[in-house]
Amino acid sequence: MKTLLKNITLTILAITLFSCNKEDDAPKNNTTTDVYVAGFEDNGLRTVAKIWKNGIGTPLTDGTRTSEALSVFVAQDDIYAAGFVYDGPKSTAKLWKNGTETSLTDGSKNAEANSVCVSGTDVYVAGYESGDAKLW
């Protein structure tokens, strides 16, 4: 049994070593790709909606209200994020464009913006308000 386990381990190690080729890891062209992530970070009192670009986080709110970013979309030089902010007893669906917050709902019902997509000059946001699916 030990021999079988040793052989399996050595086989996996050999496959891993020989499948790594520095030429395969090199970019095929000289362009770089930025990576964006939507999410939130706990500040000790509440969650704060954030966008990360290449690992560097930028808060979308000032941290005085619970908030989360659930989706991010980059169109040319503009960065869009969808999410929500708790504005009192209910959550309000939000859209941020380049860090500027826009309310998609009036806060009278629980709502979240779960996804954002941009096509040309049109911005589409999908989410829910009071349990009902919404498209803004």
Backbone as numpy.savetxt, mean C-alpha at the origin, in Angstrom:
# Nx Ny Nz CAx CAy CAz Cx Cy Cz
17.70 -42.66 7.50 16.87 -41.47 7.50 17.74 -40.22 7.50
18.85 -40.23 8.30 19.75 -39.09 8.34 20.40 -38.87 6.98
20.73 -39.95 6.29 21.35 -39.84 4.97 20.39 -39.23 3.98
19.12 -39.63 4.02 18.11 -39.09 3.12 17.94 -37.59 3.37
17.84 -37.20 4.63 17.69 -35.80 4.99 18.92 -35.00 4.55
20.10 -35.57 4.73 21.34 -34.91 4.32 21.36 -34.73 2.81
20.96 -35.76 2.05 20.93 -35.67 0.59 19.93 -34.63 0.10
18.77 -34.57 0.73 17.76 -33.57 0.35 18.29 -32.17 0.62
18.90 -31.98 1.79 19.46 -30.67 2.14 20.55 -30.26 1.16
21.45 -31.18 0.83 22.52 -30.87 -0.13 21.97 -30.57 -1.51
20.93 -31.28 -1.93 20.31 -31.03 -3.24 19.69 -29.64 -3.28
18.98 -29.27 -2.23 18.37 -27.94 -2.18 19.44 -26.87 -2.17
20.50 -27.07 -1.43 21.60 -26.12 -1.38 22.24 -25.97 -2.75
22.49 -27.08 -3.44 23.10 -27.05 -4.77 22.21 -26.32 -5.76
20.92 -26.61 -5.73 19.99 -25.93 -6.65 19.99 -24.43 -6.38
19.97 -24.06 -5.11 19.98 -22.65 -4.74 21.24 -21.96 -5.22
22.38 -22.57 -5.00 23.65 -21.96 -5.40 23.79 -21.84 -6.91
23.41 -22.88 -7.63 23.59 -22.86 -9.07 22.51 -22.08 -9.80
21.38 -21.82 -9.13 20.34 -21.04 -9.79 20.58 -19.55 -9.63
21.49 -19.17 -8.74 21.83 -17.77 -8.56 22.95 -17.41 -9.52
22.65 -16.55 -10.43 23.62 -16.13 -11.43 23.65 -14.62 -11.42
24.81 -14.02 -11.23 24.90 -12.57 -11.17 24.38 -11.91 -12.43
24.57 -12.52 -13.59 24.06 -11.94 -14.83 22.55 -11.88 -14.83
21.88 -12.88 -14.23 20.42 -12.88 -14.16 19.91 -11.79 -13.21
20.71 -11.43 -12.20 20.29 -10.44 -11.23 20.46 -9.02 -11.73
21.27 -8.82 -12.74 21.52 -7.48 -13.26 20.31 -6.98 -14.02
20.00 -5.68 -13.89 18.87 -5.13 -14.65 19.13 -5.24 -16.15
18.08 -5.44 -16.90 18.19 -5.58 -18.35 18.37 -4.24 -19.03
18.00 -3.16 -18.32 18.21 -1.82 -18.86 18.69 -0.91 -17.73
18.89 0.34 -18.01 19.45 1.24 -17.01 18.38 2.01 -16.24
17.13 1.59 -16.29 16.08 2.28 -15.56 15.93 1.66 -14.17
15.45 2.47 -13.25 15.17 1.98 -11.91 13.66 1.96 -11.71
13.22 1.11 -10.83 11.80 1.01 -10.53 11.57 1.43 -9.09
10.66 2.37 -8.90 10.28 2.77 -7.55 9.21 1.83 -7.04
9.26 1.53 -5.76 8.28 0.66 -5.12 7.49 1.50 -4.11
6.17 1.48 -4.25 5.28 2.21 -3.36 4.44 1.22 -2.56
4.22 1.54 -1.29 3.40 0.70 -0.42 2.49 1.60 0.39
1.21 1.21 0.48 0.25 1.92 1.33 0.07 1.13 2.61
-0.15 1.83 3.71 -0.37 1.14 4.96 -0.57 2.11 6.10
-0.12 1.70 7.27 -0.24 2.54 8.45 0.82 2.15 9.45
1.08 3.05 10.37 2.06 2.80 11.42 1.45 3.23 12.75
1.68 2.47 13.77 1.15 2.78 15.10 2.07 3.80 15.77
1.49 4.92 16.23 2.30 5.94 16.90 2.24 5.82 18.42
1.66 4.71 18.91 1.53 4.50 20.34 0.15 4.83 20.85
-0.55 5.70 20.15 -1.93 6.06 20.52 -2.93 5.62 19.47
-2.53 5.68 18.22 -3.43 5.33 17.11 -2.61 5.00 15.88
-3.29 4.51 14.86 -2.59 4.22 13.60 -2.58 5.48 12.73
-1.51 5.63 11.97 -1.33 6.79 11.10 -1.16 6.30 9.67
-2.02 6.75 8.76 -1.92 6.39 7.34 -0.58 6.86 6.79
0.08 5.97 6.02 1.38 6.31 5.45 1.52 5.72 4.06
2.38 6.34 3.30 2.83 5.81 2.01 4.34 5.66 2.11
4.85 4.52 1.66 6.29 4.31 1.61 6.73 4.28 0.16
7.77 5.02 -0.15 8.41 4.97 -1.47 9.82 4.47 -1.25
10.11 3.30 -1.81 11.43 2.69 -1.67 11.87 2.61 -0.21
10.91 2.29 0.66 11.21 2.08 2.07 11.18 3.33 2.93
10.97 4.49 2.35 10.93 5.73 3.11 9.48 6.15 3.29
9.02 6.21 4.55 7.63 6.49 4.86 7.31 7.96 4.93
6.09 8.29 4.48 5.56 9.64 4.57 4.16 9.56 5.16
3.92 10.19 6.31 2.58 10.15 6.88 1.60 10.98 6.05
0.36 10.50 5.97 -0.69 11.22 5.25 -1.55 12.05 6.19
-1.47 11.78 7.49 -2.21 12.55 8.48 -1.24 12.98 9.58
-1.74 13.84 10.47 -0.87 14.36 11.53 -0.79 13.46 12.76
-1.50 12.31 12.75 -1.42 11.37 13.84 -2.39 11.65 14.98
-3.23 12.67 14.86 -4.21 12.95 15.91 -5.50 12.16 15.74
-5.67 11.54 14.57 -6.85 10.71 14.30 -6.39 9.35 13.78
-7.12 8.30 14.12 -6.81 6.97 13.60 -7.06 6.98 12.09
-6.08 6.49 11.33 -6.20 6.49 9.88 -5.39 5.35 9.29
-5.79 4.92 8.09 -5.06 3.88 7.37 -5.13 4.16 5.88
-4.05 3.93 5.19 -4.03 3.94 3.73 -4.10 2.48 3.29
-5.03 2.18 2.38 -5.27 0.81 1.98 -4.84 0.51 0.55
-4.60 1.55 -0.23 -4.23 1.36 -1.64 -3.42 2.56 -2.10
-2.51 2.32 -3.03 -1.73 3.40 -3.61 -1.65 3.19 -5.12
-1.67 4.30 -5.87 -1.56 4.25 -7.32 -0.73 5.44 -7.76
0.24 5.21 -8.62 1.10 6.28 -9.11 0.80 6.49 -10.59
0.48 7.73 -10.94 0.21 8.10 -12.33 1.09 9.30 -12.67
2.07 9.07 -13.52 3.06 10.09 -13.88 3.70 10.64 -12.62
3.53 11.91 -12.29 4.16 12.52 -11.12 3.23 12.58 -9.92
2.03 12.02 -10.02 1.05 12.10 -8.95 0.95 10.77 -8.20
0.84 10.87 -6.87 0.69 9.70 -6.01 -0.68 9.78 -5.35
-1.51 8.77 -5.60 -2.85 8.70 -5.04 -2.88 7.60 -3.98
-3.61 7.86 -2.90 -3.80 6.84 -1.87 -5.26 6.85 -1.46
-5.78 5.67 -1.16 -7.16 5.53 -0.69 -7.12 4.89 0.68
-8.07 5.30 1.53 -8.12 4.74 2.87 -9.25 5.33 3.68
-8.99 5.52 4.96 -10.02 6.09 5.82 -9.39 6.79 7.01
-10.21 7.67 7.61 -9.84 8.37 8.83 -11.05 8.31 9.75
-10.80 8.04 11.03 -11.89 8.11 12.01 -12.07 9.56 12.40
-13.18 10.14 11.95 -13.53 11.53 12.28 -14.65 11.51 13.30
-14.35 11.06 14.50 -15.40 10.94 15.52 -15.82 9.48 15.64
-17.12 9.24 15.78 -17.55 7.85 16.00 -17.57 7.00 14.73
-17.42 7.60 13.58 -17.50 6.87 12.31 -16.23 7.10 11.49
-15.95 6.16 10.59 -14.81 6.34 9.69 -15.28 7.01 8.40
-14.45 7.87 7.87 -14.74 8.60 6.63 -13.80 8.10 5.54
-14.36 7.75 4.38 -13.54 7.33 3.24 -12.72 8.52 2.75
-11.45 8.29 2.47 -10.54 9.37 2.08 -9.77 9.01 0.82
-9.44 10.05 0.07 -8.52 9.97 -1.05 -7.46 11.02 -0.82
-6.20 10.62 -0.95 -5.10 11.58 -0.88 -4.44 11.65 -2.24
-4.22 12.87 -2.72 -3.45 13.08 -3.95 -2.25 13.93 -3.56
-1.07 13.35 -3.72 0.17 14.03 -3.35 0.11 14.57 -1.92
-0.52 13.79 -1.04 -0.58 14.15 0.37 -1.75 15.03 0.77
-2.51 15.54 -0.20 -3.67 16.39 0.11 -4.91 15.52 0.27
-5.54 15.62 1.43 -6.66 14.77 1.81 -7.99 15.31 1.27
-8.81 14.41 0.71 -10.16 14.72 0.27 -11.11 13.70 0.87
-12.20 14.17 1.49 -13.22 13.28 2.02 -14.13 12.83 0.89
-14.37 11.52 0.82 -15.30 10.98 -0.18 -16.69 10.79 0.39
-16.80 10.77 1.71 -18.08 10.64 2.39 -18.17 11.71 3.47
-19.39 11.90 4.01 -19.59 12.98 4.97 -19.37 12.58 6.42
-19.06 11.32 6.70 -18.78 10.88 8.06 -19.99 10.48 8.86
-21.18 10.51 8.25 -22.38 10.13 8.99 -22.55 8.60 9.06
-21.85 7.87 8.16 -21.88 6.41 8.14 -20.45 5.90 8.04
-20.19 4.71 8.58 -18.86 4.13 8.45 -18.55 3.91 6.97
-17.36 4.30 6.56 -16.97 4.16 5.15 -15.47 3.99 5.05
-15.05 3.28 4.02 -13.63 3.10 3.71 -13.45 3.16 2.20
-12.35 3.73 1.77 -11.91 3.66 0.38 -10.83 2.57 0.35
-11.10 1.48 -0.37 -10.21 0.33 -0.35 -9.25 0.24 -1.53
-9.56 0.91 -2.63 -8.72 0.79 -3.81 -8.83 2.05 -4.65
-7.71 2.45 -5.25 -7.70 3.61 -6.14 -7.00 3.23 -7.43
-7.54 3.76 -8.55 -6.97 3.51 -9.87 -7.16 4.77 -10.70
-6.19 5.08 -11.54 -6.26 6.27 -12.38 -6.12 5.85 -13.83
-7.00 6.42 -14.66 -6.95 6.19 -16.10 -7.08 7.54 -16.79
-5.99 8.02 -17.36 -6.00 9.36 -17.95 -6.22 10.39 -16.87
-7.28 11.18 -17.03 -7.61 12.19 -16.01 -8.69 11.71 -15.05
-9.16 10.47 -15.23 -10.21 9.92 -14.37 -9.60 9.16 -13.19
-10.12 9.44 -12.00 -9.68 8.77 -10.79 -10.85 7.94 -10.27
-10.64 6.65 -10.08 -11.68 5.74 -9.60 -11.28 5.24 -8.22
-12.23 5.29 -7.30 -12.00 4.79 -5.95 -13.13 3.82 -5.61
-12.77 2.63 -5.17 -13.76 1.62 -4.77 -13.67 1.43 -3.26
-14.82 1.21 -2.66 -14.85 0.99 -1.22 -16.25 0.66 -0.77
-16.59 1.12 0.44 -17.94 0.88 0.95 -18.35 2.03 1.86
-19.68 2.16 1.98 -20.26 3.08 2.94 -21.45 2.36 3.57
-21.40 2.24 4.87 -22.44 1.56 5.64 -22.74 0.18 5.10
-21.68 -0.55 4.71 -21.82 -1.92 4.23 -22.15 -2.05 2.76
-22.46 -0.95 2.09 -22.81 -0.98 0.67 -21.57 -0.63 -0.18
-21.35 -1.42 -1.23 -20.22 -1.15 -2.13 -20.42 0.20 -2.80
-19.32 0.92 -2.96 -19.37 2.25 -3.57 -18.25 2.38 -4.59
-18.52 3.18 -5.61 -17.50 3.57 -6.57 -17.59 5.09 -6.70
-16.48 5.74 -6.35 -16.45 7.21 -6.46 -15.66 7.60 -7.67
